[in-house]
Amino acid sequence: MLKRKIGVVVVGFPATPITEARARFCLSASHTKAMLDQVLFDLNEVGDDLCLKFSQRKYCPRPQQHNNNDGTGQSANILIG
């Protein structure tokens, strides 16, 4: 991730089980949507290269955006995928 200029904090044992580790990413209000999209693209690529992806959800390459209006007058955009 360093070559891609993406800062990552890795958390390992003893903070996590010895066979697991976590990567933490910090977001800022100054990050643009384009910057976040690029990070997600890079994470996807690195995950494929290193075979690190794990999910119990069905993969959706292009999530659909839905508008959820619950009758309160407020709506929330929800990504389904």
Secondary structure, DSSP 8 states (H G I E B T S, - for coil): -TTTT---EEE-TTSS-TT--EEE----TT--HHHHHHHHHHHHHHHHHHT----SS---SS-EEEEEE-SSS-EEEEEE-
